[in-house]
Amino acid sequence: MKHPTFEDIKNARETLRDISIQNWYQDDLFTWEWWLLLGAAVIPWLIWMKYHDKKRTFEIMCYGLIWAMLASITDVIGADMILWGYPDKLLPTVPPLFPADATVIPVSFMFIYQYSKTFKTFLLLSLILSAIFAYIIEFLFIKMGMFVLHKWTHTYSFIGFFILSLVVYTLIKKLAPKG
């Protein structure tokens, strides 16, 4: 077998891009799943804007943006490695589960961060939310045909959510100004 070149990879990516866009136009755009993803991309931020602690906006927003960045990177790697997949997308050319990675997950953890007065409370609430995302939300998305596990489990997701929450918490606490 011939050693693949960068040009071969580029051609394969162009083919994948073209069929992904075609699939999105034919199967995703304006379906109920698409509207659900659109709502998931917008509504949590509207709720956050109304109920977040205005005195801590910058700190909480930094927490959420780091969460969103790490979730997106993790999601792209996992989807590219075919550990899981998303049959439906909000947009054809962005990471598959952008509404969850940039909205639902970080905003949910932002509220936990905001309302946890102690690290122990944060740990407990992060465990609970990680379990809800891994064992309930993922399960529902599988039942709706919007999420597929290939070489992954809900328990791996649970561990991932929880570890990411701790990593981001630790980063923010180390970076936040003292006093």
C-alpha positions, 0 to 999 in steps of 0.5 A, a space after each residue: 500500500 502506498 504511503 499517504 501524502 498530505 495531498 491525499 489527506 487534504 483530498 479526503 478531508 475535502 470529500 468529507 467536508 462536501 458530503 458533511 455539508 450535503 448531509 447537513 442540508 438534506 438531513 439536519 437543517 430545520 429538523 426538530 433536532 436542529 431546533 433543539 440544538 439551536 435552543 441549546 446554543 442560545 437559551 442557557 446563555 440567556 438564563 446565565 445573563 439574567 441570573 449570574 452574579 454580576 459582581 463576579 462576571 469576569 471570574 465566572 465567565 473565565 471559568 466558563 470559557 476555559 470549560 468551553 475550550 477544553 470541552 470543545 477540544 476533547 469533543 473534537 478529539 473524541 469524535 475524530 478518533 471515532 470514540 463517539 459521534 453526532 448524527 445531527 449538527 447545528 452547523 455543518 462546519 463547526 465541532 459537532 456538538 457546539 451547543 453542548 461544548 460552548 453552552 449547556 455544559 459550561 453554563 451549567 458548571 458556571 452556576 455550580 461554580 458561582 453558587 458553591 461557597 466551599 470546595 466541598 460543595 463544589 465537589 458534590 455538585 460537580 459529581 452530581 452534574 457530571 452524573 446527570 450529563 453522563 448517565 441521563 443527558 447522554 442516554 436521552 441523546 442516544 435514545 433521540 438518535 443524536 449521539 452515538 457511542 462507539 468505543 466509549 462509555 457513560 462512565 468514561 464521560 462521567 469521569 471526564 466531566 468531573 475531572 474537567 470541572 476540577 481542572 478548570 476550578 483549580 486553574 481559576 483559583 490559581 489565576 484569580 487575583 487574591 484579595 
